[in-house]
Amino acid sequence: MDLIVLDTETTGLDAKAGHRIIELGCVRLRNRRHTNENFHSYLNPEREIDAGAQEVHGISSEFLEDKPLFKDIVEPFIAFISGHELVIHNAAFDVEFLNQELDRLGDSRRIEDFCRVTDSLALAREMHPGQRNSLDALCRRYGVDNSGRQLHGALLDAEILADVYLSMTGGQTSLGLESQSRSPGPTSVASTESGTAAGDFPVIFASASETEEHKKWLTLLGERHLWDRGDILDADLSAITED
């Protein structure tokens, strides 16, 4: 299951008041590593943008006049996120707007039907209670570069959030290691919040020749060490094989 980090920009703050999505940006992480697979679109909301919202994202109604409608991008968007885990900062806000857009199309499906949703804001509040947990505050806390964020933008903010989320939950995988393919479906509850799940990597034991070379190196130390305690090593190996 991939991580899809998502953000939106809207005409205003209240979906119930008829405000619409004007930009949708998604970044795909696979095995907790960045890919070049993004989904991004500006959208014509068919309504005016609140002045306060425009000050935040800088997107004008004139700019959006020739952009597609949500109905034009909904199926490729759903295909991009289906079966994966959505990571959204303040997820309730974006999910409400997305579900409202589906409602407008007479579509009874919900975003939660396609994928699991993880709220990175709720996670940050749990990890850092009593502290500021805005995206900018988390960038400062985790040393994520957000110097290009003069205005909010859905794709840019999704890219920044991806780096923040990886830092919050243990970083990227390293050394090119990749988890075993299990292809979970949309209803999978496998957690990706704390890195690759236990059991994803095989246990590889040293060969007889490698063990002999290791023992030769240990003799150079001149005395017995924990690493050469056969009784401990045998006990550890027994515990591993019994799990």
N, C-alpha and C positions, 0 to 999 in steps of 0.2 A: 504493500500500500504506500503510495507516494504521499508526501505532504504538499498541499496546495495552499500557499499563503495568499490571502485575498484582501483587497481593499476596494472601497468605492468612494466616489465623490458624488454629491447630490445637490439638488436645487435648494434644499433647506434641511432643517433638522427633524421635521415631523412628517413621517410617512403617512400618518392618518389624516394629515391636512392636505394630502394630495401631492406632496413633493416626490420627485422622481430621481432616478439614478442618471448621472450624466457622464460618468467615467467608471469603467470596471477594469481592474488589473489583477492578474494572478501570476504567481511565480511557482514553478514546480521544483520541489526538492526530491531527489531519489536517493535512498539509503543515506539520508541526512547530508547530501551533497548537492550543490547547485547544479542545475542543468541549464541548457539554453532554451528550454521550452517554457514560453510565457503565453498568456492569453491577455490581450489588451484591446479595448475599444472605447472610443468616445461615443456618446449616445445623444440623439436628439430627444429632449424630454417633452417636447410639444407644450411647453409652458415657460413662464419667465423664471429667472433665477433670483432668489433673495439677495439683496445687496450685501448682507452680512456673510452669506455663503460665498459669494463671489470674491470677497476680500480674502477669504481663507484659501481658495484654490485658484483664483485668477482666471477661471473659465467663463467666457461670455456667451450669451445667447446667440450672437452673430456667428461665433466660431462653430457652434453646434448645428447651425441651420442645415448643412448638407451631410450631417453624420447619420449613420443608420439608426433605426428604431430598435428598441429592445427585442421585438419580435423577430428582427432580422438576424440576431446573434444568439438567441436563446438556445437553440439546439447545439451548435458547436460549443457554447459555453458549458452546457450540461454534460456533453461528451467529455470535455476537458476535466471536469471535476468528479465525474461519477466513479464510485468505487474507491475513492481516496479520502484523506482526512483534510478538512479545511481548517486552517489556522487563521483566525481573525481577531484583531484587537478591538474589544467591545463588540463581540459577535452579535449580540441581540440587535444592535442598530442596523448592521449590514444585512443580516438575515431577514429582518422585518421588511426592509426595502426590496430585497430580492423576491421574497414571497409575495409582496404586493404587486410587483411587476408581473409575476405569474398569474395572480388574480385578474389583473387587467386583461390578460389574454384568454380568460376563461379556463385557465389551466389549474386543476385542483392539486397538482403535485406540489410538494414542499421541498426546499433545499435539503432539509434533513432526510428526505427520502433517498437522496442520491449519495450522501456521504456523511461521515461523522464530522461534527463541528467542535473545534476546540477554541475556547476563548482565552487568548494570551493575556488579556487584561485581568481576568479572574485568576489566572495562574500567577501573574505578577503580584497581585494583591495578597495572595496566599503566601508567596515567598518573601515579600517585603511589606508586611503590614504597617500601616501608619505612614508610609512614604509615598511620594509622588510616583505614579506608574504610567504616566503618559508615554507615548512613543519616544519623544525627545528626552524625557527623564531616563528612560531605560537605555537609550543610546549613550548617555553620559555615564550611567552606572556600569555598563558593560563595554565601554570603549568602542562603540560602533560609530563609524564615520557617517554623519548625517549633514555634512557641510553643504551638500547640494540641495538641501530641503528648505529653500527660501519660501516656497508655497507648497501647500499640500498637493499631491498628485497620486492617483490610485496605484499606478505601476511602480513609481518611485517608492511610495510608502510600503508597498508589498515587498519590494526588494530589501528595504531597510528592516522591516519587521522579520523577514526571513533570517537575517543575520542576528537580530536580537533574540529571536526564538531559539536558534541553535545555541547561542551563548547561554541562555537561561536554562536549557535542558541538556547541557553537556558538550556542546560543540559538534563539529562535523566528525564523521568517521575518518580515520587516517590510514596511511600506508596502502591505500587502494583496496582495503577490505570491503567486501560487499556481503550483505546478509543473504541467507538462503531464500530463494524465491518460493513464496507460499501463495501468492495471488489471492489475498482475501477479497471477499465481495463487499458491497456497500454496508452490510450489517455486521462486519467484523468489529470486534471490540479490542483487537490487539493494540496495545499502547505503544506510541512512538514518543511519548513525552520525556522519557528518561534515556533515550538512545536505543540501540538495537536490543531487542528482547533477548533474554537468556536462552541459550540453545541455538541461536542463529549461527554461531561459529563452531566448527568442528574442533575437537581436542586432538592435537597431533603430538604423539609421543616421539621421543628421540630414538633413532635407530641404535643397534648394538655398537656400530663403529663410532657414532657420535657420542655415545655414553663413554666409550673407552677413551676418546680424545678429551672429554670433559674430566675424567678421572686423572689423566696425565697432567692436566693443567692444575687440578687441585693439589697434587703432590708438590707442586712448586711453592705452595703457600707454607709448607714446612710444619703444619700441625693440622689436627682435625677441626673441621668447621661444620656448622649446621648443614651446609650444602652437601656434605659427604655422609650425613647420618642416614644410613640405609634403612634403619628401623622407621624413621620419620617418613622417608620417601615411600617406603612400602605401604605405610598406613594411609598416606595421602592418595596413592594410586588405588588402594582398595576402596576408599570413600568415593573416588570419582567413578569407578566402575560400577558401584552399587547404586548411584543416583539414576 
